[in-house]
């Protein structure tokens, strides 16, 4: 992922790296904060279930995991 946040997943471990060194990586920057929240939401099992359910044209079965 390019931009404000870099995302890396190895062996099931998600690492998010702030990527605006010229601005000293301000978490208060709305774009950085939005990228962090989006990356966390996309890393959940429920997000994967939502995408799969949509692609398979079925109702999702969420687990809050």
SEFI-883201 format. One record per atom (N, C-alpha, C, O): residue in three letters; y, x, z; atom name. Coordinates in pm, 1 decimal. Atoms other than C-alpha are relative to their C-alpha. Last residue first. Layout:
# residues N
<resn=ala Y=Y X=X Z=Z name=CA> $
...
# end
This chain:
# residues 65
<resn=unk Y=41.6 X=-138.8 Z=-22.4 name=N> $
<resn=unk Y=-1175.0 X=-1400.6 Z=1508.6 name=CA> $
<resn=unk Y=91.3 X=94.7 Z=-73.6 name=C> $
<resn=unk Y=72.5 X=216.2 Z=-67.1 name=O> $
<resn=unk Y=-103.2 X=-64.9 Z=-82.0 name=N> $
<resn=unk Y=-1017.7 X=-1745.6 Z=1540.9 name=CA> $
<resn=unk Y=-37.9 X=143.7 Z=33.0 name=C> $
<resn=unk Y=2.8 X=197.0 Z=136.2 name=O> $
<resn=unk Y=60.3 X=-37.4 Z=-128.2 name=N> $
<resn=unk Y=-1344.7 X=-1888.6 Z=1403.2 name=CA> $
<resn=unk Y=100.4 X=58.2 Z=98.7 name=C> $
<resn=unk Y=65.4 X=84.8 Z=213.7 name=O> $
<resn=unk Y=-72.9 X=-101.4 Z=-75.5 name=N> $
<resn=unk Y=-1229.6 X=-2075.1 Z=1090.5 name=CA> $
<resn=unk Y=-63.7 X=24.4 Z=136.3 name=C> $
<resn=unk Y=-119.7 X=-67.0 Z=196.7 name=O> $
<resn=unk Y=55.7 X=11.3 Z=-134.6 name=N> $
<resn=unk Y=-1475.5 X=-2260.6 Z=866.0 name=CA> $
<resn=unk Y=60.6 X=112.5 Z=83.4 name=C> $
<resn=unk Y=6.5 X=222.9 Z=88.1 name=O> $
<resn=unk Y=20.9 X=-120.9 Z=-79.4 name=N> $
<resn=unk Y=-1291.1 X=-2313.7 Z=538.5 name=CA> $
<resn=unk Y=-60.7 X=-32.6 Z=136.6 name=C> $
<resn=unk Y=-45.2 X=-143.3 Z=188.2 name=O> $
<resn=unk Y=-83.2 X=-0.3 Z=-120.4 name=N> $
<resn=unk Y=-1345.4 X=-2623.6 Z=322.4 name=CA> $
<resn=unk Y=-27.9 X=127.1 Z=80.1 name=C> $
<resn=unk Y=-143.3 X=168.9 Z=90.4 name=O> $
<resn=unk Y=61.1 X=67.8 Z=-113.9 name=N> $
<resn=unk Y=-1495.5 X=-2548.2 Z=-17.2 name=CA> $
<resn=unk Y=96.3 X=4.0 Z=118.0 name=C> $
<resn=unk Y=194.9 X=77.7 Z=116.6 name=O> $
<resn=unk Y=-38.5 X=142.1 Z=2.6 name=N> $
<resn=unk Y=-1372.8 X=-2449.4 Z=-363.0 name=CA> $
<resn=unk Y=-71.8 X=-80.2 Z=108.3 name=C> $
<resn=unk Y=-134.0 X=-182.9 Z=80.9 name=O> $
<resn=unk Y=124.9 X=75.4 Z=13.4 name=N> $
<resn=unk Y=-1562.4 X=-2115.9 Z=-366.4 name=CA> $
<resn=unk Y=23.3 X=-151.3 Z=-0.8 name=C> $
<resn=unk Y=-71.5 X=-229.6 Z=-7.4 name=O> $
<resn=unk Y=66.6 X=-42.5 Z=123.6 name=N> $
<resn=unk Y=-1241.9 X=-1920.2 Z=-435.5 name=CA> $
<resn=unk Y=-127.3 X=-80.0 Z=-26.5 name=C> $
<resn=unk Y=-163.4 X=-104.8 Z=-141.6 name=O> $
<resn=unk Y=-82.5 X=39.0 Z=115.1 name=N> $
<resn=unk Y=-1052.7 X=-2117.2 Z=-171.0 name=CA> $
<resn=unk Y=-71.0 X=33.0 Z=-131.2 name=C> $
<resn=unk Y=-78.4 X=-50.5 Z=-221.3 name=O> $
<resn=unk Y=9.7 X=145.8 Z=11.0 name=N> $
<resn=unk Y=-1333.1 X=-2082.2 Z=83.1 name=CA> $
<resn=unk Y=79.9 X=-50.0 Z=-120.3 name=C> $
<resn=unk Y=33.7 X=-136.8 Z=-194.4 name=O> $
<resn=unk Y=131.8 X=33.6 Z=54.4 name=N> $
<resn=unk Y=-1352.1 X=-1707.3 Z=16.6 name=CA> $
<resn=unk Y=-16.3 X=-150.6 Z=-19.2 name=C> $
<resn=unk Y=-69.4 X=-194.7 Z=-121.2 name=O> $
<resn=unk Y=4.3 X=-43.1 Z=140.4 name=N> $
<resn=unk Y=-976.9 X=-1662.8 Z=63.0 name=CA> $
<resn=unk Y=-133.1 X=-38.9 Z=-63.5 name=C> $
<resn=unk Y=-136.6 X=-92.6 Z=-174.2 name=O> $
<resn=unk Y=-91.0 X=86.0 Z=76.1 name=N> $
<resn=unk Y=-972.8 X=-1867.3 Z=383.5 name=CA> $
<resn=unk Y=-3.8 X=34.2 Z=-148.8 name=C> $
<resn=unk Y=-10.4 X=-55.2 Z=-233.2 name=O> $
<resn=unk Y=64.7 X=130.6 Z=16.1 name=N> $
<resn=unk Y=-1281.1 X=-1688.0 Z=520.0 name=CA> $
<resn=unk Y=86.6 X=-94.1 Z=-83.0 name=C> $
<resn=unk Y=34.7 X=-167.3 Z=-167.3 name=O> $
<resn=unk Y=107.9 X=-19.7 Z=97.2 name=N> $
<resn=unk Y=-1118.9 X=-1348.0 Z=457.0 name=CA> $
<resn=unk Y=-72.4 X=-132.1 Z=-27.0 name=C> $
<resn=unk Y=-104.7 X=-163.3 Z=-141.6 name=O> $
<resn=unk Y=-65.2 X=-16.4 Z=130.7 name=N> $
<resn=unk Y=-806.5 X=-1468.0 Z=635.2 name=CA> $
<resn=unk Y=-105.3 X=17.5 Z=-108.7 name=C> $
<resn=unk Y=-96.3 X=-43.1 Z=-215.5 name=O> $
<resn=unk Y=-44.3 X=131.3 Z=46.7 name=N> $
<resn=unk Y=-1016.8 X=-1599.6 Z=923.6 name=CA> $
<resn=unk Y=71.3 X=8.7 Z=-134.5 name=C> $
<resn=unk Y=58.7 X=-82.0 Z=-216.8 name=O> $
<resn=unk Y=114.9 X=66.2 Z=61.8 name=N> $
<resn=unk Y=-1194.4 X=-1264.0 Z=954.8 name=CA> $
<resn=unk Y=39.7 X=-137.1 Z=-53.3 name=C> $
<resn=unk Y=-13.2 X=-182.0 Z=-155.0 name=O> $
<resn=unk Y=85.2 X=84.5 Z=-83.0 name=N> $
<resn=unk Y=-858.3 X=-1104.5 Z=1023.4 name=CA> $
<resn=unk Y=-116.1 X=-59.2 Z=-79.2 name=C> $
<resn=unk Y=-109.8 X=-73.1 Z=-201.3 name=O> $
<resn=unk Y=114.9 X=-76.0 Z=-48.4 name=N> $
<resn=unk Y=-703.5 X=-806.1 Z=842.0 name=CA> $
<resn=unk Y=-97.9 X=-85.5 Z=80.1 name=C> $
<resn=unk Y=-200.1 X=-34.1 Z=125.6 name=O> $
<resn=unk Y=94.9 X=-17.9 Z=109.8 name=N> $
<resn=unk Y=-465.6 X=-1018.7 Z=633.0 name=CA> $
<resn=unk Y=-125.7 X=73.4 Z=44.6 name=C> $
<resn=unk Y=-225.7 X=72.3 Z=-27.2 name=O> $
<resn=unk Y=57.6 X=130.4 Z=37.0 name=N> $
<resn=unk Y=-287.7 X=-1137.4 Z=946.6 name=CA> $
<resn=unk Y=-106.0 X=14.0 Z=-108.4 name=C> $
<resn=unk Y=-208.3 X=-54.5 Z=-104.3 name=O> $
<resn=unk Y=86.5 X=42.1 Z=-110.5 name=N> $
<resn=unk Y=-236.3 X=-780.3 Z=1070.8 name=CA> $
<resn=unk Y=-68.5 X=-132.1 Z=-34.3 name=C> $
<resn=unk Y=-188.7 X=-147.1 Z=-12.3 name=O> $
<resn=unk Y=118.8 X=-85.8 Z=1.2 name=N> $
<resn=unk Y=-104.4 X=-665.4 Z=732.9 name=CA> $
<resn=unk Y=-97.3 X=-39.8 Z=110.0 name=C> $
<resn=unk Y=-218.5 X=-40.7 Z=88.4 name=O> $
<resn=unk Y=84.1 X=38.1 Z=113.2 name=N> $
<resn=unk Y=134.1 X=-962.8 Z=713.1 name=CA> $
<resn=unk Y=-128.9 X=82.2 Z=-2.8 name=C> $
<resn=unk Y=-236.3 X=27.1 Z=-26.8 name=O> $
<resn=unk Y=60.2 X=130.3 Z=-30.3 name=N> $
<resn=unk Y=271.0 X=-899.0 Z=1062.6 name=CA> $
<resn=unk Y=-94.3 X=-42.8 Z=-112.0 name=C> $
<resn=unk Y=-204.3 X=-91.0 Z=-85.0 name=O> $
<resn=unk Y=95.1 X=-18.8 Z=-109.7 name=N> $
<resn=unk Y=329.3 X=-529.4 Z=988.3 name=CA> $
<resn=unk Y=-72.8 X=-131.3 Z=29.7 name=C> $
<resn=unk Y=-195.5 X=-133.6 Z=39.4 name=O> $
<resn=unk Y=115.6 X=-71.9 Z=54.2 name=N> $
<resn=unk Y=490.8 X=-599.5 Z=649.4 name=CA> $
<resn=unk Y=-107.2 X=20.2 Z=106.5 name=C> $
<resn=unk Y=-226.2 X=7.6 Z=77.6 name=O> $
<resn=unk Y=74.8 X=93.8 Z=84.5 name=N> $
<resn=unk Y=721.1 X=-862.5 Z=801.0 name=CA> $
<resn=unk Y=-125.4 X=66.2 Z=-56.6 name=C> $
<resn=unk Y=-231.0 X=3.3 Z=-63.0 name=O> $
<resn=unk Y=65.6 X=95.6 Z=-89.0 name=N> $
<resn=unk Y=827.6 X=-619.4 Z=1075.1 name=CA> $
<resn=unk Y=-84.1 X=-99.5 Z=-79.6 name=C> $
<resn=unk Y=-196.5 X=-130.5 Z=-40.3 name=O> $
<resn=unk Y=108.4 X=-72.0 Z=-66.6 name=N> $
<resn=unk Y=900.9 X=-347.8 Z=820.2 name=CA> $
<resn=unk Y=-78.4 X=-95.8 Z=89.1 name=C> $
<resn=unk Y=-201.5 X=-96.1 Z=87.6 name=O> $
<resn=unk Y=102.5 X=-26.0 Z=101.1 name=N> $
<resn=unk Y=1103.6 X=-585.9 Z=602.9 name=CA> $
<resn=unk Y=-120.3 X=71.8 Z=60.6 name=C> $
<resn=unk Y=-234.7 X=42.0 Z=26.1 name=O> $
<resn=unk Y=75.4 X=122.4 Z=29.9 name=N> $
<resn=unk Y=1293.7 X=-723.4 Z=903.3 name=CA> $
<resn=unk Y=-108.8 X=21.9 Z=-104.0 name=C> $
<resn=unk Y=-213.0 X=-43.3 Z=-97.6 name=O> $
<resn=unk Y=-31.6 X=31.6 Z=139.3 name=N> $
<resn=unk Y=1394.2 X=-376.9 Z=1028.3 name=CA> $
<resn=unk Y=-86.5 X=-118.2 Z=-43.0 name=C> $
<resn=unk Y=-208.7 X=-113.2 Z=-29.0 name=O> $
<resn=unk Y=-92.9 X=112.7 Z=0.0 name=N> $
<resn=unk Y=1342.7 X=-393.8 Z=1406.7 name=CA> $
<resn=unk Y=43.9 X=-39.0 Z=-141.6 name=C> $
<resn=unk Y=98.9 X=-147.3 Z=-161.7 name=O> $
<resn=unk Y=81.6 X=120.8 Z=-2.8 name=N> $
<resn=unk Y=1033.5 X=-174.3 Z=1375.7 name=CA> $
<resn=unk Y=89.2 X=-123.6 Z=0.4 name=C> $
<resn=unk Y=41.9 X=-233.8 Z=-27.2 name=O> $
<resn=unk Y=-45.3 X=101.7 Z=-95.2 name=N> $
<resn=unk Y=1267.3 X=105.9 Z=1269.5 name=CA> $
<resn=unk Y=-86.9 X=-125.5 Z=-6.0 name=C> $
<resn=unk Y=-94.1 X=-190.8 Z=-110.1 name=O> $
<resn=unk Y=98.4 X=106.2 Z=-19.4 name=N> $
<resn=unk Y=1069.4 X=381.9 Z=1098.3 name=CA> $
<resn=unk Y=41.3 X=-106.1 Z=100.8 name=C> $
<resn=unk Y=-27.5 X=-126.1 Z=200.8 name=O> $
<resn=unk Y=65.5 X=-22.9 Z=-128.9 name=N> $
<resn=unk Y=1313.2 X=674.9 Z=1137.5 name=CA> $
<resn=unk Y=-89.0 X=-117.1 Z=40.8 name=C> $
<resn=unk Y=-106.5 X=-144.0 Z=159.6 name=O> $
<resn=unk Y=-66.4 X=93.3 Z=-91.9 name=N> $
<resn=unk Y=1521.5 X=544.1 Z=845.2 name=CA> $
<resn=unk Y=-58.8 X=8.9 Z=140.7 name=C> $
<resn=unk Y=-27.8 X=-73.5 Z=226.7 name=O> $
<resn=unk Y=-144.1 X=-21.1 Z=15.7 name=N> $
<resn=unk Y=1435.5 X=839.3 Z=618.4 name=CA> $
<resn=unk Y=79.8 X=-92.4 Z=91.5 name=C> $
<resn=unk Y=195.5 X=-63.9 Z=122.3 name=O> $
<resn=unk Y=-47.9 X=-109.8 Z=-84.7 name=N> $
<resn=unk Y=1084.0 X=825.4 Z=762.4 name=CA> $
<resn=unk Y=150.4 X=24.2 Z=-11.4 name=C> $
<resn=unk Y=213.6 X=70.4 Z=83.5 name=O> $
<resn=unk Y=-142.7 X=-13.2 Z=31.8 name=N> $
<resn=unk Y=1023.5 X=479.2 Z=614.9 name=CA> $
<resn=unk Y=59.5 X=113.4 Z=84.5 name=C> $
<resn=unk Y=146.6 X=89.3 Z=168.1 name=O> $
<resn=unk Y=-24.2 X=-92.2 Z=109.9 name=N> $
<resn=unk Y=644.0 X=457.7 Z=594.8 name=CA> $
<resn=unk Y=146.6 X=1.4 Z=-44.2 name=C> $
<resn=unk Y=176.1 X=-3.9 Z=-163.6 name=O> $
<resn=unk Y=-136.4 X=30.0 Z=43.2 name=N> $
<resn=unk Y=513.9 X=297.1 Z=912.7 name=CA> $
<resn=unk Y=42.8 X=107.7 Z=-97.9 name=C> $
<resn=unk Y=19.0 X=226.1 Z=-74.0 name=O> $
<resn=unk Y=-94.0 X=-110.1 Z=-17.3 name=N> $
<resn=unk Y=141.2 X=363.6 Z=921.6 name=CA> $
<resn=unk Y=136.4 X=-41.9 Z=-52.4 name=C> $
<resn=unk Y=150.6 X=-78.4 Z=-169.1 name=O> $
<resn=unk Y=-127.6 X=33.4 Z=62.6 name=N> $
<resn=unk Y=-112.2 X=85.1 Z=976.6 name=CA> $
<resn=unk Y=97.8 X=112.4 Z=31.5 name=C> $
<resn=unk Y=117.1 X=147.8 Z=147.8 name=O> $
<resn=unk Y=-111.8 X=-82.1 Z=-45.1 name=N> $
<resn=unk Y=-469.3 X=195.2 Z=1049.3 name=CA> $
<resn=unk Y=123.1 X=-38.8 Z=-80.3 name=C> $
<resn=unk Y=121.8 X=-34.6 Z=-203.3 name=O> $
<resn=unk Y=-122.9 X=13.2 Z=77.7 name=N> $
<resn=unk Y=-751.3 X=-58.2 Z=1022.8 name=CA> $
<resn=unk Y=109.1 X=86.2 Z=62.4 name=C> $
<resn=unk Y=137.0 X=75.4 Z=181.8 name=O> $
<resn=unk Y=-119.2 X=-21.7 Z=-82.5 name=N> $
<resn=unk Y=-1088.8 X=46.7 Z=1162.4 name=CA> $
<resn=unk Y=122.6 X=0.1 Z=-90.1 name=C> $
<resn=unk Y=133.6 X=80.9 Z=-182.3 name=O> $
<resn=unk Y=-39.2 X=120.5 Z=-71.6 name=N> $
<resn=unk Y=-1394.4 X=-104.8 Z=992.9 name=CA> $
<resn=unk Y=121.2 X=14.3 Z=89.6 name=C> $
<resn=unk Y=156.0 X=-79.4 Z=161.4 name=O> $
<resn=unk Y=105.1 X=40.7 Z=-94.3 name=N> $
<resn=unk Y=-1543.9 X=230.5 Z=895.1 name=CA> $
<resn=unk Y=42.1 X=-118.2 Z=86.2 name=C> $
<resn=unk Y=13.0 X=-121.6 Z=205.8 name=O> $
<resn=unk Y=115.5 X=-87.9 Z=7.6 name=N> $
<resn=unk Y=-1217.8 X=338.1 Z=729.7 name=CA> $
<resn=unk Y=-98.1 X=-42.7 Z=108.6 name=C> $
<resn=unk Y=-60.8 X=-53.3 Z=225.5 name=O> $
<resn=unk Y=113.9 X=49.8 Z=-77.4 name=N> $
<resn=unk Y=-929.3 X=102.6 Z=653.9 name=CA> $
<resn=unk Y=-119.0 X=90.5 Z=-25.1 name=C> $
<resn=unk Y=-161.5 X=108.9 Z=-139.2 name=O> $
<resn=unk Y=122.4 X=-72.8 Z=28.4 name=N> $
<resn=unk Y=-587.9 X=232.1 Z=548.9 name=CA> $
<resn=unk Y=-110.9 X=-57.0 Z=87.4 name=C> $
<resn=unk Y=-91.2 X=-80.1 Z=206.7 name=O> $
<resn=unk Y=117.8 X=61.1 Z=-61.9 name=N> $
<resn=unk Y=-260.4 X=43.8 Z=519.9 name=CA> $
<resn=unk Y=-122.2 X=80.0 Z=-40.9 name=C> $
<resn=unk Y=-141.6 X=109.2 Z=-158.9 name=O> $
<resn=unk Y=122.2 X=-45.2 Z=66.1 name=N> $
<resn=unk Y=76.0 X=208.3 Z=450.3 name=CA> $
<resn=unk Y=-117.6 X=-55.3 Z=79.0 name=C> $
<resn=unk Y=-116.6 X=-54.3 Z=202.1 name=O> $
<resn=unk Y=120.8 X=-13.4 Z=-80.4 name=N> $
<resn=unk Y=387.3 X=17.0 Z=548.5 name=CA> $
<resn=unk Y=-115.5 X=49.2 Z=-85.7 name=C> $
<resn=unk Y=-137.3 X=1.0 Z=-196.8 name=O> $
<resn=unk Y=-29.9 X=-20.2 Z=-141.3 name=N> $
<resn=unk Y=748.3 X=5.7 Z=433.3 name=CA> $
<resn=unk Y=-122.7 X=30.7 Z=84.1 name=C> $
<resn=unk Y=-110.0 X=84.5 Z=194.1 name=O> $
<resn=unk Y=-111.9 X=69.2 Z=-62.6 name=N> $
<resn=unk Y=672.1 X=52.8 Z=66.0 name=CA> $
<resn=unk Y=11.4 X=33.1 Z=147.1 name=C> $
<resn=unk Y=-10.8 X=146.9 Z=188.4 name=O> $
<resn=unk Y=-123.2 X=-76.9 Z=4.2 name=N> $
<resn=unk Y=338.8 X=137.9 Z=-87.3 name=CA> $
<resn=unk Y=110.1 X=-79.0 Z=68.1 name=C> $
<resn=unk Y=92.4 X=-196.7 Z=99.4 name=O> $
<resn=unk Y=-117.7 X=85.2 Z=0.0 name=N> $
<resn=unk Y=0.0 X=0.0 Z=0.0 name=CA> $
<resn=unk Y=123.5 X=89.4 Z=0.0 name=C> $
<resn=unk Y=131.4 X=184.3 Z=78.0 name=O> $
# end
